Every structure is written in C-alpha cells, then in structure tokens.
Amino acid sequence: MAGDAIAAVEYVFRQEKGRVLAGLMRRFGDLGLAEDVLQEACRKALELWPQAGIPDNPAAWLSAVARHAALDHVRRAGKSVGDADAVLSCLPATMVDETHAIEDDRLRLLFICCHPALAPEAQVALALRTLCGLSTAQIARAFGVAEASQSQRVLRAKRKIAEARIPFELPAEQELQPRLAQVLHVIYLVFSEGYCAGGGDSLLRADLCAEALRLGRLLDSLQAGQPEVRGLLALMLLQASRGPARLSPEGQLLTLEEQDRRLWDGELVAEGLALLEQAMAVRTPGPYQLQAAIAALHARAAIASQTDWRQISALYGALLRHKPEPLILLNAVIACAMAHGAAHGLAWLARLEAVPSLANSHYLHAARADLLRRQGDRPGALAAYAQAAMLAENAVERQYLLRRHGEMRLPLV
C-alpha cells in the first residue's frame, strides 16, 4: 500500500500541480506560499494515505489540505483574526474538487508568469516550474545554466511577483497583445519538452503535451481568431498526431522517414489542418503559422518519399526571417539538403559549426551523420554518429544514434 500511496502522490503532483497551484494563487495571491503549502499537503499525503487509503479524488484532497495550511500560515504570520476570516470567507462552503470553479486559473497564472516586470528567461522558467511541474534541473538543462543559478532565477521571479503585487487576473485588452508572444513561446516550450524530453530515459512526456494543448485551446478561446494563437495550436496538434508512430514496439525512436504514417492520429491531423487554414486565411503569416505549414506538408504526404521538400525549404526561408535561431537554421539546412542534395547541405553544416550553441549539439552531428550516410561516406558517418551519441542527453535519442552507428558498421553486401 505504501508504494501505491507514493505513486499516487507523485502522479497527482505531476498531473495536477498547475491546477491546484493556480487555485491557491487565486485565493491567497502569494505564489511562494502556494508552493509551500502544496508541498506540505504532499508530505501529509505520504504520511496518511498508506494507512487511510488513497482518496477518491486525490487532487481535491491535496487542494483542501493546502488551503487549510495556508490559512494557518496567515494566522501564524501575525495577521489579525479578521484578515484570516476574510481569506476564509473567499473559500467555498465545502472543500470539494474545484476543477469546475474557474477553468482558466492556469491561464491566469501563465499570464502572471509572463508579466513584463519579470525578465524573459525568468518568465519561461517560472511557468515551466509552476504550471508544468518541471524540476529545476530539467529547466536548467533546457536553458544551459547551472541548477543553482536556475533556482535563484525562479526565486527572484516569485519575489518580484509578490513585491509588485501583480494581480491574479487576465490582462486588459490593451495589455494582452504585447504579452501574447511570450505566452505562446512558453506554451510551445512546454509542448516541446513533452514531445522530445531534453533528458532522461523517456522520449515523450504525454502529460506536458496534454497540458500545452489544453492551454493552447484555452488561449484560442480567449483570443478567438487570433492567427498566431491558432497557428501554434495547429502546429502542436499536427506534431502530436505522430505520437503513436514515433517509437517502435521495442521502444526505439523512429524518424519521420521511418514512421508508419498510417498510425498517425487522423483526427488530430484533420483538426490541425483546419485550424491552420483558418489562421492562414487572415493573411498575416507569423512564425507559428509557418511552422504549422511545414508540419502540414509532412502530414499531407502519405509516404516519406512524397514529401514536398522544396516547399518546406522555402517555408524555412520565410521562417528564418521571423526567427533567425540556430536550431531553425539547422532545420532549414536539412530541408535544403533534402530538396537539393546532401552535398549542398553538408557545405552549410560546416558553416554552422561556428555557432556556439550548435557546435556541441547532438542535433548538428546527427544531421551531418545522416547526410554523410546518404552520400555513402561510411567513415565520416560513423564518426558523426558516435559524436552525436556522446552528446545526446536523452536515452532514447542516444540509443537511436547508436543503432544507426551499428548499422553503418555492418559489412556491405
């Protein structure tokens, strides 16, 4: 029973942290306090559930216990009884599941995390930490900084929210648009970490993908018809549709070229294509619409050999004008190589080695290995696959690269 209780607490904390935390933030207005009492509730669950059994609604149990702990903190902090009673009066009459209370609590918390009073890197880190349950170590790895530095970054952001008394509410219409780009960025970072985890033993984190899609749908309902919001949602749906085909039955990574596209989720594809068409009809193409258009070209190809790489290459050219980022440049080079030949792509890859963030990226070395393999350069491909495998932090990606390396070592027949 103890093992079941521990697993239940870990599952609820991972799945429901953002929802419970946002509800606590709405009531008490203190993110630091909300996180502390939620942790306290989890500790109590680990103490009580092995003996009393797991509640029918574990998330509601944690939320209720955390609220009581927060009220105790208000009283212990020297607040008057009136202050504590005022807080208590904001609570529902019964401590029941609140998931129906305010559905957009997490979206409110996301906009708080993306408040312009916070530094951009702190905005992203705080959202990933509070809403999605990513550990400090995971966030530090995503940003390429030390874990201690990342922890301080999050602490400073929470302190800033408290000091600035940032209200727990969606911004006014005139303030919404300037903050929208960062909110979209955070949602896509959440999805990307779920779609291809930066480290660990699993390639996928379905909970993060689901949370990103939920936030994307919620934001789309708030900003109905906003083309970039709809473009992001279309992009995530089209990428998520590949989920059932991304791993072999043995758990090995399969690239787009290797996947059985009959396994792609047709409903997600259809929804993504429809949303993209609606977004593009506004005729204000932005980076998420362009990325969704690239994903749509893959989705429309029944088999890999039918992929319109020339059109994809052209779309990457347009995307680079919006987002001249290293990984997008790398993907543009790969698309160019697929459209115009491996030699052309290899010449561009040689130039990308001068980009610091790519020089030690397994993605660059994996791309070189693949192009050298296509060109028939076995020694070069072997060396590049070995280098990429050494740099890959995700175990599934590393095993894929080692598998490719092993296949290249096999004698030609």
Residue pairs with C-beta under 8 A, 6 or more apart in sequence:
1 50
1 53
2 50
4 54
5 45
5 46
5 49
5 50
5 54
6 46
8 45
8 49
8 54
8 58
9 42
9 45
9 46
9 49
9 58
12 45
12 58
12 59
12 62
13 42
13 62
13 133
14 133
14 207
15 59
15 207
16 58
16 59
16 62
17 38
17 130
17 131
17 132
17 133
18 106
18 109
18 130
18 131
18 132
18 133
18 211
19 59
19 99
19 105
19 106
20 38
20 59
20 62
20 63
20 66
21 31
21 34
21 35
21 38
21 109
21 130
21 131
22 105
22 106
22 108
22 109
22 131
23 63
23 98
23 101
23 102
23 105
24 33
24 34
24 37
24 38
24 63
24 66
24 67
24 70
25 31
25 34
25 105
25 108
25 109
25 112
25 168
26 102
26 105
26 108
26 168
27 67
27 70
27 87
27 90
27 91
28 34
28 70
28 74
28 87
29 167
29 168
30 162
31 112
31 130
31 158
31 161
31 162
32 158
32 159
32 162
33 70
33 73
34 66
34 70
35 130
35 158
36 73
37 66
37 67
37 69
37 70
37 73
38 62
38 66
40 65
40 66
40 69
41 61
41 62
41 63
41 65
41 66
41 69
42 62
44 65
45 58
45 61
45 62
45 65
49 55
55 61
57 97
59 97
59 99
60 95
60 96
60 97
60 98
63 95
63 97
63 98
64 95
64 96
67 91
67 95
68 95
70 87
71 84
71 87
71 88
74 83
74 84
74 87
75 81
75 84
92 98
92 101
102 108
103 218
104 170
104 218
104 222
106 131
106 214
106 215
106 218
107 170
107 215
107 218
107 219
107 222
108 168
108 169
108 170
109 130
109 131
109 168
110 127
110 131
110 183
110 186
110 187
110 215
111 170
111 171
111 179
111 183
112 161
112 166
112 168
113 123
113 126
113 127
113 130
113 131
113 157
113 186
114 123
114 127
114 179
114 182
114 183
114 186
115 123
115 161
115 164
115 166
115 179
116 178
116 179
117 160
117 161
117 164
117 166
118 126
118 157
118 160
118 161
119 153
119 157
120 182
121 143
121 153
122 153
122 154
122 156
122 157
122 160
123 157
123 182
123 186
124 143
124 182
124 185
124 186
124 189
125 139
125 143
125 150
125 153
125 154
125 157
126 154
126 157
126 158
127 186
127 190
128 134
128 138
128 139
128 142
128 186
128 189
128 190
128 193
129 136
129 139
129 154
131 190
131 211
131 215
132 190
132 193
132 208
132 211
133 207
134 142
134 193
134 208
136 147
136 150
136 151
136 154
137 147
138 193
138 198
138 199
139 150
139 154
140 146
140 147
140 149
140 150
141 198
141 199
141 393
142 189
142 193
142 198
143 150
144 357
145 153
170 176
170 222
171 179
176 223
180 223
180 226
180 228
180 229
181 228
183 219
184 219
184 228
184 229
184 232
184 288
187 212
187 215
187 216
187 219
187 232
188 212
188 232
188 235
188 236
188 288
190 208
190 211
190 212
190 215
191 208
191 209
191 212
191 213
191 216
191 236
191 239
191 240
193 205
193 208
194 204
194 205
194 206
194 207
194 208
194 209
194 210
194 211
194 212
195 204
195 209
195 239
195 240
196 203
196 204
196 394
196 397
197 203
197 204
197 205
197 394
198 393
198 394
199 393
199 394
200 394
200 395
201 395
201 396
202 395
202 396
203 246
203 247
203 253
203 394
203 396
203 397
204 243
204 246
204 247
206 243
209 236
209 240
209 243
212 236
213 233
213 236
213 237
213 240
216 229
216 232
216 233
216 236
217 233
219 229
219 233
220 226
220 229
220 230
220 233
223 229
225 278
225 282
227 279
227 280
227 282
227 284
227 285
227 286
227 289
228 279
228 286
228 287
228 288
228 289
230 275
230 276
230 278
230 279
230 289
231 275
231 276
231 279
231 280
231 286
231 288
231 289
231 290
231 291
231 292
232 288
232 292
233 272
233 275
234 272
234 273
234 275
234 276
234 279
234 288
234 289
234 292
234 295
234 296
235 272
235 288
235 291
235 292
235 295
236 272
237 268
237 269
237 271
237 272
237 275
238 268
238 269
238 272
238 273
238 276
238 292
238 295
238 296
238 298
238 299
239 295
240 265
240 268
241 264
241 265
241 266
241 268
241 269
241 272
241 299
242 256
242 259
242 264
242 265
243 265
244 263
244 264
244 265
245 254
245 259
245 260
245 261
245 263
245 264
246 253
246 254
246 259
247 253
247 254
247 396
248 254
251 396
252 396
252 399
252 400
252 403
253 396
253 397
253 399
253 400
255 400
256 298
256 304
257 304
259 304
261 301
261 302
261 303
261 304
264 299
269 299
272 292
272 295
272 296
272 299
273 296
273 299
273 300
275 292
276 289
276 292
276 293
276 296
279 289
279 292
280 289
280 293
285 318
286 322
287 319
287 322
287 323
290 315
290 318
290 319
290 322
291 319
293 315
294 312
294 315
294 316
294 319
297 307
297 308
297 311
297 312
297 315
298 307
298 312
301 307
301 308
307 338
309 335
309 338
309 339
310 339
312 335
312 338
312 339
313 332
313 335
313 336
313 338
313 339
313 340
316 328
316 331
316 332
316 335
316 336
317 332
319 328
319 332
320 328
320 329
320 332
326 352
326 355
326 357
326 358
326 361
327 358
327 361
327 363
329 352
329 355
330 352
330 358
330 361
330 363
330 364
330 367
333 345
333 348
333 349
333 352
333 367
334 345
334 367
334 371
336 344
336 345
336 348
337 344
337 345
337 346
337 348
337 371
338 345
342 371
342 372
342 374
342 375
343 375
345 367
345 371
346 368
346 371
346 372
346 375
349 364
349 367
349 368
349 371
352 358
352 364
353 359
353 364
358 364
360 391
361 391
362 387
362 388
362 389
362 390
362 391
362 392
362 393
362 397
362 401
363 388
365 384
365 385
365 387
365 388
365 391
366 384
366 385
366 388
366 392
366 401
368 380
368 384
369 381
369 384
369 385
369 388
369 401
369 404
370 381
370 404
372 380
372 381
372 384
373 381
373 404
373 408
378 408
381 408
382 405
382 408
382 409
385 401
385 402
385 404
385 405
385 408
386 405
388 401
389 398
389 401
389 402
389 405
392 398
392 401
